[in-house]
């Protein structure tokens, strides 16, 4: 039965070279299809706060070590089976299985076990207190799957979400159809096509030639192509999205904290934004990942200081200069321009940066987490998730190989602190430590410019992970 809503065409960048699969917990999870197929217990609202999805309400005990979740009734999976508490318990156990090597372990590894109270109630017992635990469940990968489905989830994609898998082809076109039994009501679209396009420029051309209905991130320089054009709708909104330059702290010369700080403070971040991204396309960040809209963001400043950079390099034994290779890719819209501006500014303090352009196809498998210096990308996350996922010792996605037990202890103390102001102070300490000693040059958070086909309606101008896709329609 047609819902008279048309087919929505989105793209994915084949970050994993065609190895993408539908296990939402997998390191090679197929984004963005997991947005459409699965539901979470808790989803972010338009203020980035926890709101109901499969869980209608929740509460913690006095010590924030046990959290109770009351679940929706009368929800079914795509295969017709009923959703309930045992599916939640199974999903949490599955996503935290070390054999899967899920990056979620860095975020949700605090869960010790899930106790099934009755068909629609679970208690999550934590290994340590966490005053903001429901925020972690907003993770875009923390989806609920059917009990005992096992690794079959990689191809079947069975969830409770607004769309159902029709055809799976990560290297071509993956097709989804509307789920008429979705618990929030039938979607406004007939279906969705997720099309493999592994280059930012090709993605833009596909939008302009009416082969795609949306591009999530458009350069400010290209905004003029769409603004005022009645074929397109343009939205601007702040995000936590960012393109850091990542240095492995376990490999020379970046194993020296003086080098790491020198090649960060040498840069004029606002000038980098204006040149590489475009004026108004981002806000300055100070080498930690917490975005300006987060209540835990450290208010510190990070002004350019080339004299200090030269001093630190000299102290580290590089008074006569330093040279290193920096990998980047056209997978990111500003991936090359960021590297070029960074290269130019570092040349002013005697550092030679050799830019190596790596293929977009398979960049995450061949470069990221492998090379000593590369341009990366992170989408929006709340403070606790960002800090734990990127920097907790031993984390699967600890891209800088940062290994600091004292930093981990700060994060643990912040999670356990029930007083908001005291908790904030601890998170501030963690972010300041990253600015002083960390391995990430994070110069900015993007002001997202999202462009869609004008035929697409009800696409709320909020962070993409929070979009209520079941409301979207297409004329």
SELOMI-359158 format. One record per residue (C-alpha): residue in one letter; z, y, x. Coordinates in steps of 0.1 Angstrom, whole numbers, padded with zeros to 4 digits, always signed. Layout:
BEGIN
AZYX ...
//
This chain:
BEGIN
X+0000+0000+0000 X-0010+0033+0015 X+0017+0060+0017 X-0011+0086+0019 X+0004+0099+0051 X-0023+0090+0077 X-0020+0076+0112 X-0001+0095+0138 X-0014+0091+0173 X+0010+0095+0203 X+0006+0086+0239 X+0025+0069+0266 X+0020+0074+0303 X+0021+0037+0315 X+0049+0046+0339 X+0054+0009+0346 X+0017+0000+0351 X+0013-0020+0319 X+0045-0040+0324 X+0061-0022+0294 X+0077-0045+0269 X+0096-0040+0236 X+0131-0049+0248 X+0148-0015+0245 X+0173-0024+0272 X+0147-0035+0298 X+0141-0014+0329 X+0104-0015+0318 X+0111-0007+0282 X+0081+0006+0262 X+0087+0042+0255 X+0080+0057+0229 X+0076+0026+0207 X+0113+0019+0207 X+0118+0052+0189 X+0098+0039+0159 X+0108+0003+0158 X+0146+0003+0162 X+0177+0021+0150 X+0209+0030+0168 X+0244+0029+0156 X+0247+0067+0163 X+0219+0092+0166 X+0219+0128+0178 X+0216+0156+0152 X+0197+0188+0158 X+0228+0201+0177 X+0229+0171+0199 X+0260+0158+0183 X+0267+0122+0171 X+0255+0116+0135 X+0252+0084+0114 X+0224+0059+0118 X+0233+0023+0113 X+0270+0033+0116 X+0282+0056+0088 X+0315+0065+0103 X+0336+0059+0134 X+0371+0066+0148 X+0390+0059+0180 X+0426+0048+0184 X+0452+0071+0199 X+0443+0062+0235 X+0405+0062+0229 X+0403+0026+0242 X+0392+0010+0208 X+0366+0025+0186 X+0359+0013+0150 X+0325+0016+0135 X+0318+0012+0097 X+0283+0000+0092 X+0257+0005+0065 X+0252-0021+0038 X+0219-0034+0025 X+0199-0029+0057 X+0173-0054+0067 X+0154-0062+0099 X+0116-0062+0099 X+0116-0100+0096 X+0136-0098+0063 X+0170-0109+0078 X+0201-0088+0069 X+0218-0065+0093 X+0255-0068+0099 X+0284-0067+0124 X+0273-0098+0143 X+0240-0082+0151 X+0259-0053+0167 X+0281-0076+0187 X+0251-0095+0199 X+0231-0064+0208 X+0259-0050+0229 X+0264-0083+0247 X+0227-0087+0253 X+0221-0051+0266 X+0250-0055+0290 X+0240-0089+0304 X+0236-0085+0342 X+0206-0108+0341 X+0186-0082+0323 X+0196-0055+0349 X+0195-0028+0322 X+0200+0008+0332 X+0223+0009+0301 X+0250-0008+0321 X+0256+0024+0340 X+0263+0042+0307 X+0277+0015+0283 X+0292-0009+0309 X+0325+0006+0298 X+0324-0017+0268 X+0345-0048+0274 X+0337-0066+0241 X+0329-0061+0205 X+0353-0076+0179 X+0338-0084+0145 X+0363-0073+0118 X+0342-0082+0088 X+0305-0082+0078 X+0302-0044+0081 X+0330-0034+0105 X+0332-0037+0143 X+0358-0027+0169 X+0345-0018+0204 X+0371-0025+0230 X+0366-0004+0261 X+0375-0013+0297 X+0389+0023+0300 X+0396+0051+0277 X+0366+0073+0267 X+0373+0103+0245 X+0335+0109+0238 X+0324+0073+0235 X+0302+0078+0204 X+0281+0102+0224 X+0271+0073+0247 X+0257+0054+0217 X+0231+0081+0212 X+0213+0068+0242 X+0176+0064+0231 X+0177+0028+0244 X+0209+0017+0227 X+0191+0001+0198 X+0202-0027+0176 X+0183-0060+0176 X+0187-0092+0155 X+0213-0117+0165 X+0201-0145+0188 X+0165-0131+0192 X+0169-0134+0230 X+0139-0125+0252 X+0116-0128+0223 X+0124-0092+0215 X+0100-0083+0244 X+0070-0092+0223 X+0083-0092+0187 X+0099-0057+0185 X+0120-0066+0155 X+0143-0038+0145 X+0155-0019+0114 X+0134+0012+0122 X+0109+0031+0101 X+0079+0013+0115 X+0069-0024+0121 X+0049-0038+0150 X+0013-0047+0142 X-0005-0050+0176 X+0011-0048+0211 X-0011-0036+0239 X+0007-0014+0265 X-0025-0009+0285 X-0045+0001+0254 X-0035+0009+0218 X-0003-0004+0203 X-0003-0002+0165 X+0027+0002+0141 X+0027+0002+0103 X+0051+0018+0079 X+0083-0001+0069 X+0085+0003+0031 X+0121-0011+0032 X+0135+0013+0058 X+0170+0021+0048 X+0164+0059+0046 X+0133+0055+0025 X+0097+0047+0032 X+0081+0068+0060 X+0057+0096+0053 X+0031+0081+0076 X+0009+0050+0071 X+0012+0041+0107 X+0014+0051+0143 X-0008+0044+0173 X+0007+0046+0208 X-0022+0051+0232 X-0020+0046+0270 X-0030+0078+0288 X-0016+0078+0324 X-0025+0114+0334 X-0011+0147+0322 X-0045+0164+0323 X-0062+0136+0304 X-0034+0138+0278 X-0042+0175+0272 X-0079+0168+0269 X-0072+0141+0244 X-0052+0165+0222 X-0079+0192+0225 X-0106+0167+0215 X-0086+0153+0185 X-0078+0120+0200 X-0041+0126+0200 X-0018+0143+0175 X+0009+0154+0198 X+0018+0163+0234 X+0055+0165+0239 X+0055+0187+0270 X+0029+0214+0276 X+0028+0239+0306 X+0035+0275+0296 X+0002+0283+0313 X-0016+0262+0288 X+0003+0274+0258 X-0023+0301+0251 X-0049+0274+0244 X-0030+0265+0213 X-0010+0295+0202 X-0028+0312+0173 X-0052+0283+0169 X-0050+0270+0134 X-0059+0235+0146 X-0025+0232+0163 X+0012+0238+0157 X+0033+0250+0187 X+0071+0246+0190 X+0095+0259+0217 X+0130+0246+0222 X+0155+0242+0251 X+0160+0207+0265 X+0177+0188+0293 X+0143+0176+0306 X+0137+0181+0343 X+0116+0172+0373 X+0140+0168+0402 X+0131+0162+0438 X+0150+0131+0447 X+0163+0122+0482 X+0177+0088+0491 X+0211+0095+0506 X+0211+0061+0523 X+0180+0069+0544 X+0175+0094+0573 X+0173+0123+0575 X+0188+0126+0540 X+0219+0105+0549 X+0232+0137+0565 X+0249+0160+0539 X+0240+0191+0559 X+0203+0183+0556 X+0206+0176+0519 X+0222+0209+0512 X+0199+0229+0535 X+0167+0217+0518 X+0182+0228+0484 X+0197+0262+0492 X+0166+0272+0510 X+0147+0276+0477 X+0145+0305+0453 X+0146+0285+0421 X+0135+0313+0397 X+0105+0319+0419 X+0097+0282+0419 X+0099+0282+0381 X+0076+0312+0378 X+0050+0298+0402 X+0051+0261+0395 X+0058+0260+0358 X+0052+0295+0345 X+0074+0323+0335 X+0097+0314+0306 X+0090+0277+0310 X+0124+0267+0323 X+0159+0279+0331 X+0176+0276+0365 X+0197+0245+0373 X+0220+0240+0402 X+0213+0205+0414 X+0233+0187+0387 X+0217+0174+0355 X+0238+0189+0328 X+0217+0212+0306 X+0228+0247+0294 X+0234+0235+0258 X+0260+0209+0269 X+0297+0219+0264 X+0305+0204+0298 X+0279+0223+0319 X+0294+0238+0352 X+0288+0275+0353 X+0283+0277+0391 X+0254+0297+0407 X+0229+0286+0433 X+0213+0315+0449 X+0188+0311+0477 X+0204+0313+0512 X+0179+0306+0539 X+0203+0317+0567 X+0227+0290+0556 X+0198+0265+0554 X+0188+0272+0590 X+0225+0270+0602 X+0230+0236+0585 X+0197+0222+0599 X+0207+0233+0634 X+0241+0217+0630 X+0224+0185+0619 X+0202+0185+0650 X+0171+0200+0635 X+0171+0235+0651 X+0135+0230+0662 X+0124+0218+0628 X+0123+0189+0603 X+0094+0170+0588 X+0093+0145+0560 X+0070+0130+0534 X+0073+0140+0497 X+0057+0118+0471 X+0045+0132+0437 X+0020+0124+0409 X-0001+0138+0382 X+0019+0117+0358 X+0041+0149+0353 X+0024+0181+0342 X+0041+0201+0369 X+0046+0173+0394 X+0021+0186+0420 X+0028+0223+0416 X+0065+0218+0420 X+0059+0199+0453 X+0035+0226+0465 X+0059+0255+0459 X+0088+0236+0474 X+0066+0228+0504 X+0058+0265+0509 X+0094+0277+0506 X+0108+0251+0530 X+0082+0261+0556 X+0101+0294+0558 X+0131+0277+0573 X+0111+0254+0597 X+0108+0224+0575 X+0074+0207+0572 X+0069+0188+0539 X+0039+0164+0538 X+0029+0160+0502 X+0016+0125+0493 X-0001+0122+0459 X+0006+0088+0445 X-0013+0071+0416 X+0002+0078+0382 X-0003+0042+0372 X+0028+0023+0384 X+0045+0054+0400 X+0079+0042+0388 X+0074+0007+0403 X+0058+0017+0436 X+0074+0051+0445 X+0105+0059+0425 X+0137+0042+0438 X+0116+0031+0468 X+0105+0061+0489 X+0130+0084+0507 X+0118+0115+0489 X+0098+0119+0456 X+0094+0140+0425 X+0111+0123+0395 X+0115+0130+0358 X+0144+0127+0334 X+0145+0133+0297 X+0174+0149+0279 X+0208+0132+0280 X+0244+0144+0274 X+0266+0152+0304 X+0286+0119+0306 X+0255+0098+0304 X+0235+0118+0329 X+0264+0118+0355 X+0271+0081+0351 X+0235+0069+0349 X+0222+0089+0378 X+0252+0089+0402 X+0277+0062+0395 X+0278+0038+0425 X+0256+0008+0421 X+0239+0020+0390 X+0204+0006+0384 X+0189+0041+0381 X+0210+0057+0408 X+0179+0072+0423 X+0196+0090+0452 X+0217+0059+0461 X+0247+0082+0459 X+0278+0060+0466 X+0310+0080+0463 X+0341+0062+0449 X+0358+0096+0446 X+0330+0108+0424 X+0332+0077+0402 X+0370+0083+0399 X+0363+0119+0386 X+0340+0105+0359 X+0366+0079+0349 X+0393+0105+0347 X+0371+0128+0326 X+0363+0100+0302 X+0400+0091+0298 X+0412+0127+0293 X+0419+0134+0256 X+0423+0172+0261 X+0389+0189+0259 X+0396+0217+0284 X+0411+0193+0310 X+0381+0170+0305 X+0357+0198+0310 X+0374+0208+0342 X+0369+0173+0356 X+0332+0173+0347 X+0329+0207+0364 X+0344+0192+0395 X+0318+0164+0395 X+0289+0188+0390 X+0301+0211+0418 X+0304+0181+0441 X+0267+0173+0434 X+0257+0208+0442 X+0276+0208+0475 X+0268+0172+0487 X+0244+0154+0463 X+0209+0141+0470 X+0190+0157+0441 X+0172+0190+0442 X+0173+0199+0405 X+0159+0234+0402 X+0155+0237+0364 X+0157+0224+0329 X+0125+0228+0308 X+0120+0250+0278 X+0100+0224+0260 X+0066+0235+0245 X+0055+0208+0221 X+0020+0210+0206 X+0009+0189+0176 X-0021+0187+0154 X-0017+0211+0125 X-0022+0182+0101 X+0012+0169+0112 X+0041+0181+0090 X+0079+0179+0091 X+0081+0176+0129 X+0114+0192+0134 X+0116+0215+0165 X+0144+0196+0181 X+0147+0173+0211 X+0123+0144+0208 X+0149+0117+0208 X+0164+0132+0176 X+0131+0135+0156 X+0136+0119+0122 X+0102+0101+0124 X+0104+0087+0089 X+0101+0123+0076 X+0069+0131+0095 X+0036+0132+0075 X+0000+0138+0084 X-0025+0153+0060 
//
